[in-house]
Every structure is written in structure tokens, then in C-alpha cells.
């Protein structure tokens, strides 16, 4: 049986078979003595008398390193061993530091680049929005929404008829004539025969050569005139459709006017219409020829005029010259309006 040694300070049993300190130099034996220490081998503790054992001598004899932690020789999992650190040996790499475990660094670089690009884009949008934004004050959110604007409608169907027109030419001195009188203007002799109120009949010639008629309205004034070519060598038409009908985009050349300025224009029949007014004729006159024709006003004329009237009429007095003639007359008595005696 191996002898046991008891520590004189703590009373614990010391193992005599304990190996030497691994840090001791080669060839040094620090094993415990086989028997108890001889009296007087330890210096007195803390200055005690000889024969006692001091702590420093006991520790030196037992080979105990006070600076070395009295822990298990097995290192803690994941921590470096103390001997390796003291000996200056390199620490073993962790499992995470093994080659090939981290992979490539490109994903991290791409993520950082994407984050930087998004940051710059957001900053640019914010800066441009504040720089070009509307500086006018905005209404509060609680304010009622503004009423929608009324839709702007397009031009009406009569927009094309609107516009500025030239005022009519006034009747010159020496160009006025009364009913039954004859007026001579250059190569034309004009005699107003009379004014009446009646219906308007329209007529045209069909493709088969037959005449077609239809009513054109009631209570229109009819001026009957006689025109004579007084020249010896000229041929011309004293009146035509462009002078006594409704022209395009300008005032008619023929209308009836009262003293207050009220007007009734010529019958509303376009110049290019295929219909004509019954009793109205246009043709050229050779020297000495005479033409009797009718000038017709718009319908329902007597109710719109009052007092002495003037029928303003533009006529051709030679092949290249026209003149405005004023026919003076009293307002005729209107005939009763009839609707049952129209020709079918």
C-alpha cells in the first residue's frame, strides 16, 4: 500500500504518485517525497520558528503553481487551451473558418450596391419633387372639394353663320324713284309698277321636263318692275339671282326698310337653289328689249314694318356696273292669311 501524505496546512491528503509539472524543465523531478517531511525542513510560516512548515515552501515542494487555475485539464468546448497560449503555439481555427465555408463575397457586394443605388434614387426623387413643386398653398384636407367646372360645349349649328359683314351701300342722290315713275341710269330704264302682298310659289323643272311647284310661304311683298335696255350696242342682264336672292356669308343686296331702320330682307332662297320663284325671271336684254319681273321679300313682311317704306334694289346698269336704286312707296295693305287655297 502506498504511503499517504497529509498537508500540514489544510489537512488534505496528497497523492504521492502525482506527475511532475509539465512545464518543469527536462530532467527535473518534482515528485512528492515518499514519506513525511523531516522536522525543520519547512521554514516557519509568516516568520514562525524553525520546525514549522511555510506555505511557500510547501507549495514549492509539492510543485503546485498558484498562478495556474486548478481546473480540469480538459479545455472548455470552443475555448483555446491554456498550454497552447502559454507556449505560443497557434490557436486552431474554428470550424466556421474552414476554407470554403464562407463562400463568395459577391452577394454582399451586390446587396451593398443595390442599397446605395436605391438611396440615391430616393434622394433624387425627393430633391426634384421639392424643386419643381407647386409653391401655391394647398387647401386643407377638411375643405370641401371644389365644384366641377361646367363642360365647354362646342360651337352651335349656327356658329358658321356668325361673323362681321359690310354695311349696305346707301342710296345715292338721283337714284330714288316712286311707283309708276321711270328712272334712267346709263343703259337701263327702270319703272316700278306696283307693290302687293301675297303668297310665294316655288317652281322647278324636273329631269323629265315637267314643271313642279310647291308653296313657299304667305304674306310676302312683291315688287313688280319693268326693265328696258336703252343702249344701242350693249347686251346685259339688269338683274340676276345674285342680286335679288340670299347670298352666302354676306347681306342680301335687296331689302325693304322703314323710317325707323327696320328691315325685311329678300326671300330666303339660296342663289344656287334649283328652285325659283313663280313670276321671277332673269335673262339678258339686247338693245331695246324689255323685261317685266318680280322682286319678292321675305314672308310675313307687313307685320314687321310700318310707315313709308323704301325698297332698296341693286341693279346692273351696263355690263360691268351696278347701282343701288331706292323705290319709295307706302306700306301696302296685307291680304288675309290663307292656308287652304294653296296649290297642291
MOFENWO-V619295 format. One record per backbone hydrogen bond with DSSP energy under -1.0 kcal/mol. NH is the residue of the N-H (numbers start at 1). CO is the residue of the C=O. If there is no record, write none. Layout:
BEGIN
nh,co
NH,CO
NH,CO
END
This chain:
BEGIN
nh,co
5,14
7,12
11,7
14,5
18,15
24,21
28,25
41,38
47,44
52,49
58,54
59,55
60,56
61,57
62,58
64,59
71,69
79,76
85,81
86,82
87,83
89,84
98,95
101,98
109,105
110,106
111,107
112,108
113,109
114,110
115,111
116,112
117,113
118,114
119,115
120,116
121,117
122,118
123,119
124,120
125,121
126,122
127,123
128,124
129,125
130,126
131,127
132,128
143,140
159,156
161,158
162,159
175,172
177,326
180,192
181,178
183,190
185,188
187,317
188,185
189,228
190,183
191,226
193,224
194,224
196,222
198,220
200,217
202,214
203,276
204,212
206,210
209,206
212,204
214,202
216,200
220,198
222,196
223,295
224,194
225,293
226,191
227,291
228,189
229,289
230,187
236,285
243,240
244,240
245,241
246,269
255,312
256,264
257,310
258,262
261,258
264,256
266,254
267,296
269,267
271,246
273,270
276,203
278,201
280,277
285,236
288,229
289,286
291,227
293,225
295,223
297,221
298,265
300,218
301,219
304,301
309,329
310,257
311,327
312,255
313,325
315,323
316,238
317,321
318,321
321,318
323,315
325,313
326,175
327,311
328,177
329,309
END
